[in-house]
C-alpha cells in the first residue's frame, strides 16, 4: 500500500468534530507517540524480558500514522509529498554533514 492510498482509506475512519480538528489531532498524535514511547520504556526497564512486543509496537506506530495522516488531510497535503520533502531534506543534510545538531535550518 502506498501512503496516499493509506491516507484516503484512513480518512473514511475519521470521526471527530471538524471545528476542533487541529486540537483533537495534535493531542491525539501526542498521546499515541507517548504510547510508543511507553512500550519502549517498558522494554528498557525489563518488562516482557526486556523485549518490545512487535505487534503492539506496530499497532501503536499505526495509530501515530493515522493521526499524522489526518493532520495532513486537514491541510490538503498528500503523505507522499511529506515523505518526499522529508527525505530530500535529510539527504541534503547528510550530503553536507549536518545530520547531527539542532535547528531546522542546518
C-alpha positions as CSV (number, residue, x, y, z in Angstrom):
1,X,0.0,0.0,0.0
2,X,1.3,3.5,-0.8
3,X,1.0,6.4,1.5
4,X,-1.7,8.3,-0.5
5,X,-3.8,5.1,-0.6
6,X,-3.5,4.8,3.1
7,X,-4.4,8.4,3.6
8,X,-7.6,8.1,1.5
9,X,-8.7,4.9,3.3
10,X,-7.8,6.3,6.7
11,X,-9.9,9.4,6.1
12,X,-13.0,7.2,5.9
13,X,-12.5,6.2,9.5
14,X,-12.0,9.7,10.8
15,X,-14.7,10.7,13.3
16,X,-14.1,14.0,15.1
17,X,-15.7,17.5,15.2
18,X,-14.3,19.4,12.2
19,X,-14.3,22.7,14.1
20,X,-12.0,21.0,16.7
21,X,-9.9,19.1,14.2
22,X,-6.5,20.6,14.9
23,X,-6.5,20.4,18.7
24,X,-8.1,16.9,18.6
25,X,-5.5,15.6,16.1
26,X,-2.5,17.3,17.7
27,X,-3.3,16.0,21.2
28,X,-4.2,12.6,19.8
29,X,-0.8,12.4,18.0
30,X,1.0,13.3,21.1
31,X,-0.9,10.7,23.1
32,X,-0.2,8.0,20.6
33,X,3.5,8.9,20.3
34,X,3.5,8.7,24.1
35,X,2.2,5.1,23.9
36,X,5.0,4.2,21.5
37,X,7.5,5.7,24.0
38,X,5.8,3.8,26.8
39,X,6.2,0.5,25.1
40,X,9.8,1.1,24.5
41,X,10.4,2.3,28.1
42,X,8.8,-0.8,29.5
43,X,11.2,-2.9,27.3
44,X,14.1,-0.9,28.7
45,X,13.2,-1.4,32.3
46,X,12.9,-5.1,31.7
47,X,9.1,-5.8,31.3
48,X,8.5,-8.7,28.9
49,X,12.0,-10.0,29.3
50,X,13.4,-6.7,28.0
51,X,11.6,-7.0,24.7
52,X,9.2,-4.8,23.0
53,X,6.3,-6.8,21.5
54,X,6.4,-6.4,17.8
55,X,2.7,-6.5,17.2
56,X,2.0,-4.0,20.0
57,X,4.6,-1.6,18.5
58,X,3.2,-2.0,15.0
59,X,-0.3,-1.1,16.3
60,X,0.9,2.0,18.2
61,X,3.0,3.2,15.3
62,X,-0.1,2.7,13.1
63,X,-2.1,4.9,15.4
64,X,0.7,7.6,15.1
65,X,0.5,7.2,11.3
66,X,-3.3,7.7,11.4
67,X,-3.1,11.0,13.3
68,X,-0.3,12.2,11.0
69,X,-2.4,11.3,8.0
70,X,-5.4,13.1,9.4
71,X,-3.4,16.3,10.1
72,X,-2.1,16.2,6.5
73,X,-5.6,15.6,5.2
74,X,-6.9,18.6,7.1
75,X,-4.2,20.8,5.4
76,X,-4.8,19.2,2.0
77,X,-1.3,17.7,1.9
78,X,-0.5,14.3,0.4
79,X,1.5,12.0,2.7
80,X,3.7,11.1,-0.3
81,X,4.6,14.8,-0.6
82,X,5.5,14.9,3.1
83,X,7.7,11.8,2.7
84,X,9.5,13.1,-0.4
85,X,10.2,16.5,1.1
86,X,11.4,15.0,4.3
87,X,13.8,12.6,2.6
88,X,15.1,15.4,0.4
89,X,15.8,17.5,3.4
90,X,17.6,14.7,5.3
91,X,19.6,13.6,2.2
92,X,20.7,17.2,1.8
93,X,21.8,17.4,5.4
94,X,23.6,14.1,5.1
95,X,25.5,15.3,2.0
96,X,26.5,18.5,3.8
97,X,27.5,16.6,7.0
98,X,24.7,18.3,9.0
99,X,22.6,15.4,10.2
100,X,23.8,16.0,13.8
101,X,22.9,19.2,15.6
102,X,19.7,21.0,16.1
103,X,17.5,23.6,14.3
104,X,15.5,23.3,11.2
105,X,17.9,25.3,9.0
106,X,21.2,23.4,9.4
